[in-house]
Amino acid sequence: MRIAVLISGKGSNLQALIDQADQAQYEIGLVLSNRPHAEGLQKAKKAGIPTAILDHAQFDSREAFDTAMIQIIDSHKIEAVILAGFMRILTPIFTDHFLGRMLNIHPSLLPKYPGLNTHQRALEAHDKEHGLSIHFVTSELDGGPVILQAKIAITQDDTIDSLQKKVQVQEHIAYPLVTNWLASGDLMFKNNQVWYKNTPLTTPIQLTEL
């Protein structure tokens, strides 16, 4: 399956996807960034992956930007879109076009803490655990059905930075795994629900159970 990875920054999850690509059922056919100087673009170029830059500041509406992204992605014969730190709220024009073919990774145990500053919010709430969620993307921000979660314990010594690092370790294991499920046909989106190996999921898969 040819995938496009969308990034806005360092591209650490992109690198994890690149590192696993040789053993996976997916091929990264495009890396697209909305920020011209995103560090992840260099990771893509080093791996010989085609890149595209589409600066959102050059567009007068989210819809115009999303329409331009669709044109670029489709021109590369992409079958699925993987959001990897792509810091843009997507319009229904984009989410509907790739519905069931787009994944996002979010640094919280959804439905807890959609949006930004998730590590800070978990600490302020005195949560005992934190983690990540990988979900299908729908028009609802961070609201699509969750496929897999990975949990980490929060200790008294944790800070925003230490939580981020702990979660990223799990992200780099989980995202290539779930992307490969999608590419191999084990993972599907039907009736606004996650299906894994032809069975509808009632609760997210836990990384520790695999």
N, C-alpha and C positions, 0 to 999 in steps of 0.2 A: 504494500500500500504506500503510495506516495503521499507524504505529509508535508505541510508547511508549519513551521514553528514561528510564532509571533513573539517578539521580545521588545523590551524598552530599555533594558539596562545591561547588567553584567553577563547574563546568559548562563548562570550556573546550571540550571535545569536543562538548557540547550546542550551544554557540554555533557551532561549525564546521558541525554538521548543520543548524542554523537558516539559516546563511548560504547554504548550497547548496540549500536545499529548493525554491526557485523553479525551479531547473533540473533537479530530480530527479524520480524516480518514486515517492518516498515523501512522506507527509504526517505531520507529528508531531501525533498526536492526543492525547497525554498526556505530561506530565513528572511523574514520581513520585520523591519523596525520602523516605528514612528519617530524615532529619535536618531538623527544622522550620526551622532557620535557614540551610540550605544556600544559598549565594550564587546558585547556578544557577537557583533558583526565580524570582528576579527577572529573569533573562534570558528565561525562558519567559513570564512575565507581560508583559514588554515586547514580546514577539513575538506576544502574543495567544493563547498556547497554554494549554489547560487544565492545571491542576496539581493534584496530590494529595500530601498529607503523611501518612505512616504511620510513626509513631515506634516503632521496634522495641523501645524500652525499655518500652513499654506492653503487651508480650506476654510470656507466661510460657514460650514455647518458639519455636524457629525454625520449626517446622511450622505453628504457629498464625499467625505473622507471614506466612509464605509463602502460606498459604491465603487470608488477608485480601488480600494483594497480587494474587493471581490474580483474586479477585472484583472488585476495583477495575479492573484492567486489562481483563478481559473485558467489564465493563459499558460500556467505552468503544469496544467493537468493534475492538479492536486485533488486527492480524494478525502483528506481529513485535515483539520486544523487543530494545532496544539498550542494553547496559550501558555506561555512560560514567562511570567513576569511582564505581561503586556498591560501597561497602565493606561488603558482607555476603557471608558464605558461604551459598550457596543450597542448600536441601535437595532431594532427588530429587522431592518433591511438586511443586516449582516447575520444576526442570529438565526433568522428564519431560513436564509439561504443555506447555511451549514448545519441546520438542526439535525441532531443525531450523528453528526460527523465532526463535532468540535468538543474538545476537552479543556478543562481549566483545573489548575491546582491552586488551592487556597490555604493560607497558613492559619487555619483554626479548625476546630471540630464543629463544622456546620451542623445545625443552623446557628450555632453560637458565632457571634462576631463576623458577620458579613462586612465587606468594605475594608477600610484601612486600620492601621495601628493595632493589629490583633494581639501581638505579644504584650503590648502595654495594657490592653484591656483585660487580658487574662490575669496579669499580675495584679492589677488594681482590684479585680474581683476576688482575689485570693483563691483562685482555682487551684485544685490539686493536680490537674492534668491539662494538657494542651496538645496540639498536634496539627495535622493537616487533613484536608479533604480533597479528593479528586472527583470531579462531577461533570456530567454533561452540561453544556452551556445552553441556556434558554434565554428568553428576553428578560427574565427576572434576574437582577444583579445577584450573583453568587447563590442563586435560588434553584438551579437545576438539580435533578436527582443525583444523589451522592452514590458513587461507585465503591470507593475504598477510602478508609481512614487509617492513619497511623497515629498512635498516641505516645506521648512522652510524659514523664512525671515532672512536676514543678517542685523544685526544692527551695528552701529558705534563701539560698545563696543566688538564685537565678536573677538575671537582669534581662532587659530587652535583648541585648546582644547575645547573651548565652542561650536564651530561648530560640532566637533566630538560628543560631548555629546548630542547636539540637534538632530543630525542625528540618533544616536543610539537609542534614544527614539522611533523614528518613525520606525527604522529597526525592533525593537522587537515587534511592532504591525504588521507590514506589512509582514514579512517573514513567520511566521506561517500561516497567512491568505492565502497567495499565494501558499504555499506548500500544504495546505489543498485543494485548488482548483485543483491542479494537482492530488492529491490522490483521490479526489472524481469524477474525470472525467470531471469537468467543464472546465478545461484548457487543450488545446491541441496545438501541433506544427504541422502545415500542410503547405506544399509549402513555407517553410521558413517564415511563418507568425504565429502570435498568434491568436488562436481561443478561445473565451470565451463563454461558453454556446451556442455552435454551430454557433457562429457568428464571422467572422474575424474582428479583431481590426484594425482600421485605425490609431488610436492614443492610447498611453498608458492610462490605467485606472488611475485615480487620487484617492489617498487614501481619500482625503477630500470629494469625491463624493459618497463614500460608506455609 
